[in-house]
Structure formats: structure tokens, C-alpha cells
Amino acid sequence: MPLYKDALNAITDDNLYAVDETSTPSYATIKELRDEGYVTAINSAADDGDSFLAIAITLRGRSFQTKLNASA
């Protein structure tokens, strides 16, 4: 769960806008959060790898983030 907590906090605190396979948080973490409905992101994959742009937390994601931060 720390991966998800760190990713959601990075989106909120650092205004994280884009990720790829080498980013922190990683593409895979953001994909998992997107697939569960915690964030929205535009898939911007290309021949050189997977990536997301315009990453934003949903209301459901904010609730999840609050729970993760409370259990710190």
C-alpha cells in the first residue's frame, strides 16, 4: 500500500502530470490506480514505451488517499 499512498500524494502535492515506465511513481502503479477508478489518466503510449498524461485523482481516489494517510 505504500506505493499507492506515495503515488496519490505525489499527484496531489507535486502536481504530477505525466509518468512513464521509468518514473516514480511508475506507470504500472498509476495504471493500477486508474484501473480501480482512483485516478484518471490519458494513455499516451508510443513505440518507445508506455506512459500517461493528465493524471488526476477522482473523488473515490481522494477517499482512498485519506484512508492510506490515516493509517501511516
N, C-alpha and C positions, 0 to 999 in steps of 0.2 A: 503494500500500500504506500510506502514512502515515495515510490516512483510517481504514483498518481497525485499524491499530495504536492510534491515538488513541481510537477508539470502544471497543475492548476494554479499554484501560487506564482509560477513564472509567467503564466498568461496574464494573471491579474496584476502582479507587481511590476513586471518588466515589460508589459505590453508586447509580449511575444507575438510576432506577426507571421513568421514562417519557420518551418522545420524541414529537415531532410534526414537522410539515413545517418549522417554524422553529427547531428545536432544534439544538444542537451536542453530540454528533453528530446527524446528521439522520435522519429517518425512513427515507429511501432507503438510507443506509448500514446501518442496523440491519436493514432488510428484506433487503438482500443477504447480510448475515451470517447471518440467520435462514434464508434460503433455502438456504444452503450447510451448515447444521447447526452453525454455530459458536456461536449463541446461541438461547435460547428467548425468546419474547415473545408476549404476548396482544394480538391485534389489537383496538384499541378505537376504530376509526374511527367517525366520526359525520358529520352533514350539514356540519359546519364544517371537515372535513379528516381526513387520515389520522393515526393515532397508534398507539403500542404502549405497553403497561404490563407490569410484572413481568418486566423484562428480566434474563436470567441467562446466564452463559457455560456452555457444555457442556464436557465433558472434551476433546472434539475442538477446541473453541474455545480452551481453555487451552493446548493443544499449539501451535496456530497462533499464539497470542499470544506464547508463549515464542520461537518462531522469528522472529517480527517484531521483538521486543525485542532479540534477539541480533544481528540484522543492522543495528541502529541505527548 
